[in-house]
Amino acid sequence: MTSREQFLAVMEHSPPDRVPSWELGIWPQTQDRWIAEGMPEDKRLGDWFTGADAGRDNTVGLDVREFVPVHMGMSPPFEHRVIEKTDRYEVIQDGSGILRKALVEGSVRGGRASMDQYLRFPVETVADLRELKKRYDPADMARYPADWRESVAGWNDRDHVLILGRNCCTGFYGVARAWMGTENLCLAIHDDPALCAEMFEFIADFVIEVTTPIVEAVEFDYFNFFEDMAFKSGPLMSPRSFRELVFPHYRRAIDHLKRHGVRYVSLDSDGNTETLIPQFLEMGVDVHWPFERAADMDPVRIKAEYGRDLRIWGGIDKREIARGPDAIDRALLELAPLIDGGGFIPALDHTFPPDISWPNFCHYIEQKQRLIEGRLAA
């Protein structure tokens, strides 16, 4: 089977010859640790998410996914400005218009060792939002790859998975949070629902308009919405607020994508989103990921509850991979029934952090290969 045939079989709960092998990526600090621990030169991979590097030399067996980069962010972006810089930190205005304070200490090739401190966001009022909308012209042809029409025939005759947009290209809560900040958005949902409704309506209109030219020409395998709308014990929106403010616009966007041949829709959020899963499915989401285990997102339990209606990607506890071979074997073995049942693609529940050693990673990759081929047994 081709990698696309394997993917489609898993998504339809049919038996493939093996399940696809995907991973999200690694921290730069992790790669430096692995190099120090003896990672060979030919295994120093870069682009794990698309599988492009891994697919070329197959050093860790990842499958190629192709993302067609339709730009759904600000165009033009804000000017990137350094406001203040010391040996320890810098204060910057980034391209999204966010004023942030970031530690320089511990950074590796641009990868921060800690979260930034957010000082100001571009949207505080309705007037700010309406000014920001000027940076989201869906008719801007620079949003599409320059030669995309010449690529249509090849895209429609492919043996790998083809995705519309980059992984983190857009969302609803996720985009609104980037405009307002988490705390400000949570307050606005309660105090200024009219502002929130205008944001979510605009996001849906923009997604529909900007994707229309390309979905009319290409049949994509999936489209991903990036949200990160939950913390460890629950979502950052109540189910009632989600139903009233977000659900109708999500439904419009998903209906548009599927009506134009996008086969599946995935929704990416860390944290515990379990109380929102019924609404995700009702509005047309097919896949939820990455099922963060530290947030009690148990793929075995939740898949049993929703059956074929819910596909799951991820679900491998990154904390267990750091604990050594026995813990790795247990973490993978508990997922074996999901491999047999279909609708599940195992992967780490985030990027590989630097507490995972090179020997533990190698053991994980070897055992995960046995898992996706149905050869892992107690």
N, C-alpha and C positions, 0 to 999 in steps of 0.2 A: 504494500500500500504506500502511496505517496504521503508526505506529511499532512497535506490537506485532507486526504481521505481518512487518515487516522483521526484528525481533529473532528471532522464531520461525524464519523462513527461514534466517537465518545460523546459528542453533543447530543446525538440522537439515541443514546443508551444502547448502541449496537456494538458487538465485539470487534475491536480493531486487532491488528497483529501486535501492536503495542500502543500505549498511551503516549501522547506527545511529551517531550521533555522541555520544560520552560523554566526559567528563573528570572528574577527581577534585576539583580545586579549586586555589586559589592561596594563597600565603602573604600575610598582611596587608602585609608589607614589600614584596612584589612589586606589589601594587595601588598602594601609595604611589609606587613607582618609576614605574609606568605613568602615573599621574596627572601626575607631574612631567614625563614625556616626551610628554604631549599626549593621553592617552586621553580621548575625549569623555565627557561626562556620561552620555549614554544607553547607554554600554557598561560602566558601572561595576556589574558584576553581583556578586551575592552567592552564591546557592546554586547552584553549578555541579554538584554531585554529583547532585541530583535533576533538574537541568535546569529547575526551575520558573521562575527568572528569565529564563534564556535562551529557554525555550519561549514566554514571553509576548511578547517583542519580537524574538526570533530574531536577536539581534545577532551571535552567533557560531555559530548553527546547532545548538545542543545539543538533544537530544531529551529530552522529559519522562519521568522515571521516578517512580512514586509508591511511597513506603515507608510501610507501615502500622506505626505506632510501638508495637509491643508491647514493653514495658519488661522487659528480661531482666537488669537489673543489681540492685544492692543496694536494698532497700526495707524500712526506711528506710536512707539512706546514713549514713555517719559525719558527725559535726559538722565543718564546715569551720572550722579555727582557725588564726590567724596566731600562730606561736610567737615569731618574731623578724623584724624588718624594718629594713633600712638603705637608704641611697640606691642601693646596688649589688645587693642580693639580699634575698630573704625566705625564711624557713623556715616551712612550713605543714604542717598535716595536712589532706589533701584528703578529699573525700567517699567515696573508696575506702578510707580508713584508712591511706593511705601518708604517711609523714613525708618531706618532700622539701625540698631547698634549690634555689631557682630564681633566676636572674639577672633583675633588674628592668631593667637596662640593655639597650637594644635591643628591648624588647618593643613591639609595636604592636597595640593593641586586643585584648590578651590573648594574642597570638601571640608565643611566645618565640623569640629568635634562636638559642638553643642548648638542648641537652638539660638537663633538671634532674638534680641529684644526688639519688639515692634513699638515704635514711638508715635507714628501717625500714619493714617491711611487716606487714600484719595477721595473717598466718599464719606461725607458726614451729613449731607443734606440732599434734598431732592435736586437742588440746583447743581450740586457737585455731580450727581448721577447723570443729569442731562448734558452736562459738559463732557463727561467721560464717554458718553455714547458716541461722540464725534470720532472717537478712536476705533470704532467698531463698524466700519462701512462694509457691509457684506458684498458689495459690488466691486470691491477692490481686487483686481485680477492678480495683484501681487500675492494674494493669499494662496494661490495655487502653484504647484510646480510649473515652471515655464513651459516644459514640453509635455504636459500631462495628456493632451489629446493624442499625441503620437504614441503614448504608452498604453492606450486603452486596449488595443488588440492583445498585447502581451499580458496585461493584467487579467483579461477575461479568459485567457488560456494558460493557466498556471497550475503548478502542482504543490504550491505552498500556501499558507494562510495569508490573506490580504486584508488589511485593516484600514478603515477610513480615519485619517487623522493621527496625530501623535497620541501616546498613551494618556498624557495629562492635558489634552487640548482644551477640554471644557467640562463644565458641570453646572449645577444650579447652586446648591449651598456652597460648593467649593469656590465658584467664581465670586459669589456675593461675599464670601468670607475674605477673599483676596482684596476685594474692593473696600471692605469696611473693617476687617479684623474680627476675630472670633467673639470677643466680649461685646463689641459694638453691635455686631449682627444679632447676637442673642438678645440684647436689650431691644433692638429695633423690631424684632419679631413680636415682642410684647407691646412696645410703646409706639411703634410707627409701622403698623402692618401695611399701610398704603404705600410707603416707600419700598418695602419688601416685595409687595405684589408687582409694582412697576419694574423692579429689577428682574424678577423671575419671568414676567411676561416678555421683557426685552430679550432675555437670554434665549428663550424658546424661539422667538421670531428670528433672532440672529442665526441660531443653529439651522433652522429650516431654510432660510435664504442662502446662507453660505454653502450649504451642502448640496443644494438642488442641482447645480450644473453637473457635478461629478457623479452623483448617485443616479442621474438619468442616463449616464454612459457606462458605468462600471457596477458590477455586482460584487459587493464587498461581503466578506465573511462575518465581520463584526465591527461594531462601533463601541468605544468605551467612554463612559462618563466618569470623571474623576471627582470625588466628593470629599473624602476624609472628614466626615460629618459626625463623628462619634468619639467618645472617650472610653475609658476602661469599663465602665458599668452601664453605659447606655448612650443613645444618640444625643446630639446637641440641639435637636428640635424634638418637640413632643410629636407623637403620631397625629394628634389633632391639628397642630400647626402645619405639619407637613402636608396633611390632607387638604387643608384650606388654602395654603399659600403656594405649594410647590407641585403637588400631584397633577393638577389640570394641565400645567405647562409641560411637565415631563411627558405626560400622556400625548400631548400634541406633537412633541418632537419625536418621540419613539414611533408613533403612528406614521409620521412622515417618512422616517428612515426605513421602516419595514415595508411600507407601501411601495417604496422605490427599490426594493430588492436587497436591502441590508439584512442578512440572514439572522444575526443574533445581536443583542445589545447586552453589554456587561456594565456593571457598576462597581467601582473601586472605592472602598472606604476602609480605613483602619478603624480600630475600636469596636465596641459592641453595638451593632445595628439591628439586633435580632427583632426588636419590636416593630421595626419598619419593613421587615422582609415581606409580610403579606401585601403591603402597598407596592413594594418594588415589583412583585410578580403581577399584581393587578394592572399596573401601568405599562407592563410589557417587557420588563427586564428579564433576561434569560439566565444571566450569570452574575453571581456575587463573589467578590474576592477582596482581599487575600485571606480572610478568616483568621484574624489575629488571635492566637491561642492565649496570650496573656490577658486578653479581654473576654475570655470564656466563650469564644466562638468555636465550638466543637463541631467539626464537619460531619462526623459520624452521627451524632445526635440530631443535628439540624437537617441533614440529608434524609434521615429516616422520617422526619416529620413532614417534609415537603415532597419527597419522592422525585419523580421525573419532572416536576414543574420547576425545580431549582437545580441549576448546574453550579458547581463549586470549583474554583481554582485556588490553589494555595494550601493553607491548612497545616503545613509542617512547622512545628514549633522551633523557632530559631534558638531558643534557650537550650533545648535538648541537644542540638548539634554541637554546642560548646562543651557538653558534658562528657563526650567520649563515645566510643563504639557501642557499648551496651545501651546507653541511652538513645543513641541514634537508631539502633536496630528496633528498640521498643517503639519509638516514635513513628517509624515507617511501618512496622508490622501492624499497628492498630488501624492503619489506613488501607490495608490490603482488601478488606471487603468492599470499599468504595471503588477500587479498581475493577473488581469483578462486576459491580453493578452498573458502571457507566455513569456519565454525567459528571466526572471528576478528573481534574488534571492536577496532580500534586506538585507543589513548589513551596519554597520557604515562604513564611508569612510576612516577609519584608526582604530588604537587602541583607547581605551577609555582613554582620558587624564584626569589629576587630577582636572580639573575645573568642571567635572561632579559629582554631589553629589550622594550618595547612594539612597535617595528617588527619584531623577530624573531617575536614572538607573532603579529602580524597575518599575516606571511608563512606561518607554520606553519598557522594556521587556514584560510587560503586554499588552501594545498596539501593539507591533510588533507581538505578538502571534495572536491577533485578525486580524492583517493585513494579515499574511501568511495563515490564515484560511478563508480569504475572508469575515470576519465579521466586518471590520472597515468601518464605514459610518459616514457622517457628521451629 
